[in-house]
Amino acid sequence: MRQSSRITFRSTFRIKISDRERDTLIGYAGDVSECGMKLLGDSLVEPGRELKLRLRMRDRDGEMRQVDVDMVCQWSQENSRTGFFEAGLAVVGEAPAYVRLIDGMRNKRKEQV
């Protein structure tokens, strides 16, 4: 059961997701929450695999934001409609910087309404 609501994006390319050990782009965030995210990428992620990720995005003020977080793959599948592989990722351990990033995004959206 979902513990927190998701933030989805109009632009698939808003948050870039990199493997921080190899410093290579592996995909983009389809949606995010304080507990995890949906990764959209070009390759399948094996369920159970732990990932050391770096998230990068520009905020509404144009400032580059970067957060490191460890996640584990819960599920993975190919989306035949979009051509992306999708993976549901869950946060591993404590991730205060990641949670602050999501809280900040959620607060900015509330201000716009």
VMD Tcl script that builds the backbone (N, CA, C; Angstrom):
set m [mol new atoms 339]
animate dup $m
set s [atomselect $m all]
$s set {name element resname resid chain x y z} {
  {N N MET 1 A 0.838 -1.180 0.000}
  {CA C MET 1 A 0.000 0.000 0.000}
  {C C MET 1 A 0.886 1.248 0.000}
  {N N ARG 2 A 0.531 2.226 -0.816}
  {CA C ARG 2 A 1.297 3.462 -0.931}
  {C C ARG 2 A 1.213 4.258 0.368}
  {N N GLN 3 A 2.379 4.733 0.836}
  {CA C GLN 3 A 2.444 5.484 2.087}
  {C C GLN 3 A 2.359 6.991 1.880}
  {N N SER 4 A 2.670 7.463 0.684}
  {CA C SER 4 A 2.595 8.891 0.420}
  {C C SER 4 A 2.188 9.119 -1.037}
  {N N SER 5 A 1.614 10.293 -1.299}
  {CA C SER 5 A 1.146 10.568 -2.649}
  {C C SER 5 A 2.322 10.878 -3.575}
  {N N ARG 6 A 2.122 10.581 -4.856}
  {CA C ARG 6 A 3.160 10.784 -5.859}
  {C C ARG 6 A 3.061 12.172 -6.463}
  {N N ILE 7 A 4.212 12.677 -6.894}
  {CA C ILE 7 A 4.274 13.882 -7.715}
  {C C ILE 7 A 4.644 13.390 -9.108}
  {N N THR 8 A 3.779 13.648 -10.090}
  {CA C THR 8 A 4.072 13.242 -11.464}
  {C C THR 8 A 4.483 14.479 -12.261}
  {N N PHE 9 A 5.139 14.255 -13.389}
  {CA C PHE 9 A 5.687 15.354 -14.170}
  {C C PHE 9 A 5.107 15.386 -15.566}
  {N N ARG 10 A 4.873 16.588 -16.071}
  {CA C ARG 10 A 4.436 16.749 -17.459}
  {C C ARG 10 A 5.592 16.418 -18.390}
  {N N SER 11 A 6.791 16.879 -18.018}
  {CA C SER 11 A 7.981 16.593 -18.810}
  {C C SER 11 A 8.713 15.403 -18.206}
  {N N THR 12 A 8.897 14.373 -19.001}
  {CA C THR 12 A 9.596 13.179 -18.542}
  {C C THR 12 A 11.037 13.488 -18.152}
  {N N PHE 13 A 11.617 14.542 -18.713}
  {CA C PHE 13 A 13.042 14.806 -18.547}
  {C C PHE 13 A 13.361 15.811 -17.442}
  {N N ARG 14 A 12.441 16.024 -16.528}
  {CA C ARG 14 A 12.648 17.015 -15.476}
  {C C ARG 14 A 13.735 16.613 -14.482}
  {N N ILE 15 A 13.707 15.365 -14.003}
  {CA C ILE 15 A 14.708 14.894 -13.036}
  {C C ILE 15 A 15.541 13.803 -13.694}
  {N N LYS 16 A 16.838 14.070 -13.848}
  {CA C LYS 16 A 17.766 13.097 -14.414}
  {C C LYS 16 A 18.267 12.186 -13.302}
  {N N ILE 17 A 18.318 10.876 -13.590}
  {CA C ILE 17 A 18.768 9.887 -12.620}
  {C C ILE 17 A 20.059 9.253 -13.130}
  {N N SER 18 A 21.116 9.322 -12.318}
  {CA C SER 18 A 22.409 8.753 -12.688}
  {C C SER 18 A 22.839 7.700 -11.685}
  {N N ASP 19 A 23.621 6.753 -12.173}
  {CA C ASP 19 A 24.317 5.801 -11.306}
  {C C ASP 19 A 25.514 6.570 -10.765}
  {N N ARG 20 A 25.534 6.850 -9.464}
  {CA C ARG 20 A 26.582 7.716 -8.944}
  {C C ARG 20 A 27.941 7.031 -8.836}
  {N N GLU 21 A 27.979 5.700 -8.864}
  {CA C GLU 21 A 29.266 5.010 -8.848}
  {C C GLU 21 A 29.960 5.097 -10.203}
  {N N ARG 22 A 29.178 5.062 -11.286}
  {CA C ARG 22 A 29.742 5.128 -12.647}
  {C C ARG 22 A 29.613 6.514 -13.264}
  {N N ASP 23 A 28.824 7.385 -12.621}
  {CA C ASP 23 A 28.538 8.725 -13.118}
  {C C ASP 23 A 27.970 8.672 -14.535}
  {N N THR 24 A 26.983 7.765 -14.729}
  {CA C THR 24 A 26.326 7.627 -16.023}
  {C C THR 24 A 24.818 7.804 -15.871}
  {N N LEU 25 A 24.222 8.479 -16.827}
  {CA C LEU 25 A 22.780 8.676 -16.848}
  {C C LEU 25 A 22.098 7.338 -17.101}
  {N N ILE 26 A 21.124 6.979 -16.235}
  {CA C ILE 26 A 20.398 5.728 -16.447}
  {C C ILE 26 A 18.927 5.958 -16.753}
  {N N GLY 27 A 18.442 7.198 -16.588}
  {CA C GLY 27 A 17.055 7.460 -16.913}
  {C C GLY 27 A 16.536 8.729 -16.271}
  {N N TYR 28 A 15.211 8.772 -16.165}
  {CA C TYR 28 A 14.509 9.946 -15.662}
  {C C TYR 28 A 13.422 9.514 -14.696}
  {N N ALA 29 A 13.024 10.414 -13.801}
  {CA C ALA 29 A 11.957 10.109 -12.849}
  {C C ALA 29 A 10.608 10.340 -13.519}
  {N N GLY 30 A 9.760 9.318 -13.505}
  {CA C GLY 30 A 8.398 9.451 -14.014}
  {C C GLY 30 A 7.482 10.050 -12.959}
  {N N ASP 31 A 7.717 9.643 -11.717}
  {CA C ASP 31 A 7.038 10.233 -10.571}
  {C C ASP 31 A 7.904 10.004 -9.340}
  {N N VAL 32 A 7.659 10.793 -8.305}
  {CA C VAL 32 A 8.436 10.694 -7.066}
  {C C VAL 32 A 7.513 10.826 -5.863}
  {N N SER 33 A 7.941 10.257 -4.759}
  {CA C SER 33 A 7.300 10.459 -3.458}
  {C C SER 33 A 8.401 10.354 -2.415}
  {N N GLU 34 A 8.067 10.623 -1.171}
  {CA C GLU 34 A 9.050 10.559 -0.106}
  {C C GLU 34 A 9.596 9.141 0.088}
  {N N CYS 35 A 8.863 8.137 -0.384}
  {CA C CYS 35 A 9.244 6.735 -0.197}
  {C C CYS 35 A 9.966 6.130 -1.392}
  {N N GLY 36 A 9.927 6.796 -2.551}
  {CA C GLY 36 A 10.561 6.218 -3.727}
  {C C GLY 36 A 10.210 6.950 -4.993}
  {N N MET 37 A 10.342 6.247 -6.131}
  {CA C MET 37 A 10.069 6.855 -7.426}
  {C C MET 37 A 9.864 5.790 -8.492}
  {N N LYS 38 A 9.356 6.258 -9.637}
  {CA C LYS 38 A 9.304 5.410 -10.822}
  {C C LYS 38 A 10.415 5.885 -11.750}
  {N N LEU 39 A 11.326 4.987 -12.081}
  {CA C LEU 39 A 12.433 5.265 -12.983}
  {C C LEU 39 A 12.032 4.876 -14.395}
  {N N LEU 40 A 12.251 5.782 -15.348}
  {CA C LEU 40 A 12.028 5.516 -16.766}
  {C C LEU 40 A 13.391 5.472 -17.428}
  {N N GLY 41 A 13.739 4.324 -18.021}
  {CA C GLY 41 A 15.065 4.182 -18.607}
  {C C GLY 41 A 15.070 3.340 -19.856}
  {N N ASP 42 A 16.274 3.131 -20.393}
  {CA C ASP 42 A 16.443 2.360 -21.621}
  {C C ASP 42 A 16.716 0.887 -21.372}
  {N N SER 43 A 16.925 0.498 -20.098}
  {CA C SER 43 A 17.210 -0.910 -19.811}
  {C C SER 43 A 16.438 -1.371 -18.582}
  {N N LEU 44 A 16.209 -2.659 -18.533}
  {CA C LEU 44 A 15.468 -3.277 -17.440}
  {C C LEU 44 A 16.324 -3.306 -16.175}
  {N N VAL 45 A 15.720 -2.993 -15.040}
  {CA C VAL 45 A 16.400 -3.083 -13.749}
  {C C VAL 45 A 15.893 -4.343 -13.063}
  {N N GLU 46 A 16.793 -5.143 -12.570}
  {CA C GLU 46 A 16.430 -6.407 -11.927}
  {C C GLU 46 A 15.766 -6.144 -10.572}
  {N N PRO 47 A 14.559 -6.652 -10.329}
  {CA C PRO 47 A 13.940 -6.501 -9.011}
  {C C PRO 47 A 14.858 -7.051 -7.917}
  {N N GLY 48 A 14.951 -6.310 -6.818}
  {CA C GLY 48 A 15.833 -6.670 -5.707}
  {C C GLY 48 A 17.191 -5.994 -5.783}
  {N N ARG 49 A 17.525 -5.431 -6.934}
  {CA C ARG 49 A 18.824 -4.770 -7.099}
  {C C ARG 49 A 18.851 -3.445 -6.346}
  {N N GLU 50 A 19.932 -3.216 -5.598}
  {CA C GLU 50 A 20.129 -1.939 -4.912}
  {C C GLU 50 A 20.887 -0.997 -5.821}
  {N N LEU 51 A 20.446 0.246 -5.862}
  {CA C LEU 51 A 21.031 1.259 -6.733}
  {C C LEU 51 A 21.511 2.449 -5.916}
  {N N LYS 52 A 22.687 2.932 -6.225}
  {CA C LYS 52 A 23.220 4.152 -5.626}
  {C C LYS 52 A 23.022 5.252 -6.664}
  {N N LEU 53 A 22.051 6.120 -6.401}
  {CA C LEU 53 A 21.605 7.073 -7.406}
  {C C LEU 53 A 21.969 8.509 -7.066}
  {N N ARG 54 A 22.047 9.308 -8.115}
  {CA C ARG 54 A 22.193 10.762 -8.001}
  {C C ARG 54 A 21.079 11.383 -8.835}
  {N N LEU 55 A 20.256 12.216 -8.210}
  {CA C LEU 55 A 19.167 12.910 -8.889}
  {C C LEU 55 A 19.613 14.337 -9.149}
  {N N ARG 56 A 19.363 14.824 -10.378}
  {CA C ARG 56 A 19.708 16.196 -10.730}
  {C C ARG 56 A 18.511 16.851 -11.401}
  {N N MET 57 A 18.261 18.089 -11.008}
  {CA C MET 57 A 17.175 18.849 -11.625}
  {C C MET 57 A 17.407 20.333 -11.413}
  {N N ARG 58 A 16.819 21.122 -12.262}
  {CA C ARG 58 A 16.807 22.577 -12.063}
  {C C ARG 58 A 15.500 22.923 -11.379}
  {N N ASP 59 A 15.607 23.756 -10.338}
  {CA C ASP 59 A 14.378 24.179 -9.673}
  {C C ASP 59 A 13.769 25.348 -10.443}
  {N N ARG 60 A 12.660 25.858 -9.959}
  {CA C ARG 60 A 11.943 26.920 -10.671}
  {C C ARG 60 A 12.740 28.221 -10.756}
  {N N ASP 61 A 13.739 28.372 -9.887}
  {CA C ASP 61 A 14.587 29.559 -9.921}
  {C C ASP 61 A 15.799 29.358 -10.823}
  {N N GLY 62 A 15.904 28.194 -11.483}
  {CA C GLY 62 A 17.015 27.912 -12.372}
  {C C GLY 62 A 18.237 27.345 -11.678}
  {N N GLU 63 A 18.142 27.123 -10.383}
  {CA C GLU 63 A 19.273 26.591 -9.628}
  {C C GLU 63 A 19.333 25.067 -9.773}
  {N N MET 64 A 20.548 24.532 -9.988}
  {CA C MET 64 A 20.728 23.086 -10.107}
  {C C MET 64 A 20.656 22.456 -8.730}
  {N N ARG 65 A 19.816 21.467 -8.578}
  {CA C ARG 65 A 19.680 20.708 -7.326}
  {C C ARG 65 A 20.200 19.310 -7.580}
  {N N GLN 66 A 20.928 18.768 -6.612}
  {CA C GLN 66 A 21.475 17.420 -6.731}
  {C C GLN 66 A 21.354 16.716 -5.394}
  {N N VAL 67 A 20.864 15.464 -5.428}
  {CA C VAL 67 A 20.669 14.673 -4.211}
  {C C VAL 67 A 21.122 13.245 -4.479}
  {N N ASP 68 A 21.862 12.683 -3.543}
  {CA C ASP 68 A 22.247 11.274 -3.611}
  {C C ASP 68 A 21.309 10.466 -2.729}
  {N N VAL 69 A 20.902 9.296 -3.225}
  {CA C VAL 69 A 19.982 8.438 -2.479}
  {C C VAL 69 A 20.204 6.988 -2.898}
  {N N ASP 70 A 20.052 6.073 -1.949}
  {CA C ASP 70 A 20.115 4.638 -2.233}
  {C C ASP 70 A 18.695 4.109 -2.324}
  {N N MET 71 A 18.437 3.302 -3.364}
  {CA C MET 71 A 17.103 2.738 -3.566}
  {C C MET 71 A 17.232 1.280 -3.980}
  {N N VAL 72 A 16.125 0.554 -3.806}
  {CA C VAL 72 A 16.070 -0.847 -4.237}
  {C C VAL 72 A 14.896 -0.992 -5.202}
  {N N CYS 73 A 15.106 -1.781 -6.253}
  {CA C CYS 73 A 14.065 -2.011 -7.258}
  {C C CYS 73 A 13.020 -2.975 -6.704}
  {N N GLN 74 A 11.765 -2.567 -6.727}
  {CA C GLN 74 A 10.638 -3.390 -6.282}
  {C C GLN 74 A 10.021 -4.173 -7.442}
  {N N TRP 75 A 9.962 -3.546 -8.627}
  {CA C TRP 75 A 9.385 -4.164 -9.809}
  {C C TRP 75 A 9.964 -3.485 -11.045}
  {N N SER 76 A 9.875 -4.162 -12.170}
  {CA C SER 76 A 10.392 -3.606 -13.417}
  {C C SER 76 A 9.626 -4.216 -14.583}
  {N N GLN 77 A 9.353 -3.401 -15.605}
  {CA C GLN 77 A 8.621 -3.880 -16.780}
  {C C GLN 77 A 8.864 -2.943 -17.953}
  {N N GLU 78 A 8.612 -3.448 -19.154}
  {CA C GLU 78 A 8.691 -2.606 -20.339}
  {C C GLU 78 A 7.310 -2.018 -20.602}
  {N N ASN 79 A 7.260 -0.734 -20.910}
  {CA C ASN 79 A 6.012 -0.088 -21.289}
  {C C ASN 79 A 5.990 -0.032 -22.809}
  {N N SER 80 A 5.193 -0.886 -23.428}
  {CA C SER 80 A 5.168 -0.977 -24.889}
  {C C SER 80 A 4.626 0.298 -25.538}
  {N N ARG 81 A 3.844 1.061 -24.809}
  {CA C ARG 81 A 3.287 2.304 -25.353}
  {C C ARG 81 A 4.357 3.393 -25.476}
  {N N THR 82 A 5.218 3.523 -24.453}
  {CA C THR 82 A 6.224 4.591 -24.453}
  {C C THR 82 A 7.588 4.132 -24.952}
  {N N GLY 83 A 7.861 2.828 -24.877}
  {CA C GLY 83 A 9.164 2.322 -25.254}
  {C C GLY 83 A 10.180 2.347 -24.129}
  {N N PHE 84 A 9.816 2.941 -22.991}
  {CA C PHE 84 A 10.701 2.974 -21.825}
  {C C PHE 84 A 10.560 1.702 -21.010}
  {N N PHE 85 A 11.615 1.366 -20.301}
  {CA C PHE 85 A 11.506 0.386 -19.234}
  {C C PHE 85 A 11.173 1.177 -17.978}
  {N N GLU 86 A 10.252 0.681 -17.181}
  {CA C GLU 86 A 9.846 1.344 -15.945}
  {C C GLU 86 A 10.259 0.483 -14.769}
  {N N ALA 87 A 10.676 1.125 -13.686}
  {CA C ALA 87 A 11.046 0.402 -12.474}
  {C C ALA 87 A 10.525 1.174 -11.270}
  {N N GLY 88 A 9.886 0.467 -10.362}
  {CA C GLY 88 A 9.438 1.051 -9.107}
  {C C GLY 88 A 10.556 0.902 -8.085}
  {N N LEU 89 A 11.051 2.034 -7.577}
  {CA C LEU 89 A 12.169 2.039 -6.650}
  {C C LEU 89 A 11.728 2.530 -5.278}
  {N N ALA 90 A 12.246 1.906 -4.232}
  {CA C ALA 90 A 11.943 2.296 -2.852}
  {C C ALA 90 A 13.226 2.767 -2.172}
  {N N VAL 91 A 13.102 3.813 -1.362}
  {CA C VAL 91 A 14.238 4.352 -0.617}
  {C C VAL 91 A 14.745 3.304 0.366}
  {N N VAL 92 A 16.077 3.192 0.450}
  {CA C VAL 92 A 16.725 2.294 1.406}
  {C C VAL 92 A 17.287 3.154 2.535}
  {N N GLY 93 A 16.902 2.856 3.762}
  {CA C GLY 93 A 17.439 3.581 4.921}
  {C C GLY 93 A 16.933 5.005 5.014}
  {N N GLU 94 A 17.697 5.820 5.718}
  {CA C GLU 94 A 17.357 7.231 5.906}
  {C C GLU 94 A 17.831 8.026 4.695}
  {N N ALA 95 A 17.018 8.953 4.238}
  {CA C ALA 95 A 17.371 9.783 3.087}
  {C C ALA 95 A 16.837 11.199 3.290}
  {N N PRO 96 A 17.344 11.911 4.311}
  {CA C PRO 96 A 16.790 13.230 4.622}
  {C C PRO 96 A 16.896 14.244 3.481}
  {N N ALA 97 A 17.993 14.239 2.720}
  {CA C ALA 97 A 18.135 15.195 1.616}
  {C C ALA 97 A 17.106 14.908 0.520}
  {N N TYR 98 A 16.861 13.638 0.244}
  {CA C TYR 98 A 15.861 13.252 -0.753}
  {C C TYR 98 A 14.463 13.673 -0.292}
  {N N VAL 99 A 14.143 13.407 0.957}
  {CA C VAL 99 A 12.823 13.768 1.493}
  {C C VAL 99 A 12.637 15.289 1.456}
  {N N ARG 100 A 13.684 16.062 1.780}
  {CA C ARG 100 A 13.596 17.526 1.708}
  {C C ARG 100 A 13.337 17.988 0.274}
  {N N LEU 101 A 13.982 17.336 -0.697}
  {CA C LEU 101 A 13.773 17.680 -2.099}
  {C C LEU 101 A 12.309 17.473 -2.481}
  {N N ILE 102 A 11.751 16.334 -2.116}
  {CA C ILE 102 A 10.349 16.024 -2.454}
  {C C ILE 102 A 9.400 16.971 -1.715}
  {N N ASP 103 A 9.662 17.212 -0.435}
  {CA C ASP 103 A 8.831 18.157 0.332}
  {C C ASP 103 A 8.855 19.545 -0.308}
  {N N GLY 104 A 10.036 19.977 -0.734}
  {CA C GLY 104 A 10.159 21.280 -1.383}
  {C C GLY 104 A 9.363 21.350 -2.671}
  {N N MET 105 A 9.409 20.280 -3.464}
  {CA C MET 105 A 8.633 20.240 -4.702}
  {C C MET 105 A 7.139 20.272 -4.400}
  {N N ARG 106 A 6.735 19.531 -3.386}
  {CA C ARG 106 A 5.318 19.488 -3.016}
  {C C ARG 106 A 4.848 20.874 -2.545}
  {N N ASN 107 A 5.675 21.558 -1.739}
  {CA C ASN 107 A 5.321 22.900 -1.247}
  {C C ASN 107 A 5.231 23.907 -2.373}
  {N N LYS 108 A 6.148 23.837 -3.357}
  {CA C LYS 108 A 6.107 24.755 -4.508}
  {C C LYS 108 A 4.812 24.554 -5.298}
  {N N ARG 109 A 4.390 23.307 -5.441}
  {CA C ARG 109 A 3.147 23.039 -6.174}
  {C C ARG 109 A 1.941 23.609 -5.435}
  {N N LYS 110 A 1.951 23.527 -4.097}
  {CA C LYS 110 A 0.838 24.075 -3.313}
  {C C LYS 110 A 0.768 25.590 -3.466}
  {N N GLU 111 A 1.940 26.245 -3.539}
  {CA C GLU 111 A 1.973 27.699 -3.685}
  {C C GLU 111 A 1.351 28.141 -5.004}
  {N N GLN 112 A 1.436 27.315 -6.037}
  {CA C GLN 112 A 0.921 27.672 -7.352}
  {C C GLN 112 A -0.595 27.604 -7.418}
  {N N VAL 113 A -1.196 26.830 -6.532}
  {CA C VAL 113 A -2.657 26.632 -6.596}
  {C C VAL 113 A -3.403 27.796 -6.020}
}
mol reanalyze $m
mol bondsrecalc $m
mol representation Tube
mol addrep $m
